[in-house]
Amino acid sequence: MMNDIRKIINFIKKNENFFEDDSLMNGKTSLIFSLAISEKYRDELSSCKFVENLIQSVYTSLSHRTVTSSYCHGLAGIGWALNYLSSKLILPYEFTDLLESIDETLTQQAKHIEINNSFL
């Protein structure tokens, strides 16, 4: 089983650039989540730096473009995944600033939707 996990992680590392978005469903956040969960259940920390680099990549990407608010393909899913991994102590990182920024953006998007719907 461990050998299978290593093969999967090596495949993900080699093909990281094929993940064009940051989403929880099929983007870099799904990689972070999968790798972090696999890290929790094994003693090797070989991909920890790789996970850290993915998180930095997502953070940089989010600060330079507009992302939807959806759970599967947007900010809600990214926020949930990072909050889960941090709160369950699966990843030794503090995401407070990033999560606050995501919450603020989601709140603004929700207000915008509410205002637009009130004119219908």
N, C-alpha and C positions, 0 to 999 in steps of 0.2 A: 504494500500500500504506500509506504514512504517513497518508494521509487517512482510510483505513479504520480504522486504529488510533486516530486522534483521535476518530472518530465513536463507536467502541466505548467509549472512556474517557469521553467526554462523556455517553453513555447511562448508563453505570454511575454516574457522579457524580450524575446527575439522579434515578436510581432507587435510590440506596443504601438509603433507608429501607424498601424492600420486602424487604430481606434481614433476616429476623427472628432468625436465629441467628448464631453466630460460627463455624460449622464450616468445615472445609476443603472439604467436598463441595459445599455450596450456600449457604454463609453469608458473613460478612464476611471470613473468612480466605481464601476463594477469590478475593474481590475484591483483597485485599492481594497475594496471590500473582500473580494475572493482571496487575495494574497494575505490580508491581515487575519482573516479567519483561519487560513491554513497555518499561519505563523503561530497562532495561539495554541494549536494542537501539536506542535512539534518543537523540539528544542533548538533547532538550527535557526539562526537569525540572518541567514545569507541574503534574504531579499528585503530586509528591513530598510536598507539604504535605497533600494529600488522603490519601495512603497513611499518613502519620504520624498523621493524625486517626483513620483507621480502626483503626490499631494501638492507639491510646489508647482507642478505643471498645471494642475486644475486651478489652483489659486491665481496664478498668473493669467491664465486664459479667462477666468471669470472677471478679472479686473479690466480686461481689454475688449470685452464684447457683451452684447445683450443676450441673455439666456432666458428661455421660457420659465414659467413658474411651475410646470407640471412635475409630478412625482417621478414618473418613469424617465422622462427626457429633459428634466430641468432642475431648477434650484431646490425645489422641495425634496426631491430624492437625494441630491448631493448633500443637502443639509442633514437629512435624516441619517444617511450613512455615516457621515463624519461624527455626528452627535452620538450615534450608537457605539461606534468604535471607541470613542473617547470615554463615554460614560461607563462602558463595560470594561474599561481599562485594557482593551485589546490592543490599542495603539498608545504609546507613551507620549502623545502630543496633546497640546492644549489648543483647541480650535475656537476659543471664545470670540476673538475679533472677527474671524471669518464667519462664524455662525451668526453673530450679531449683524454683520453686513448682509448676510443672506436673509435674515428675518426682516430687516429694514426694507430690503428690495421687495420681498414677497408682500409685505404690508402695503407698500406703495402701489404695487401692481393690483392688489385686491381693492384698494381705494379707487384706483383708476377704473377698474371694472365696475365697481359699485356706482360711481358717478356716471359712467356711460350708460349703465342699465337704468338709471333713474330718469333718463331722458327718453326712454322707449315708450 
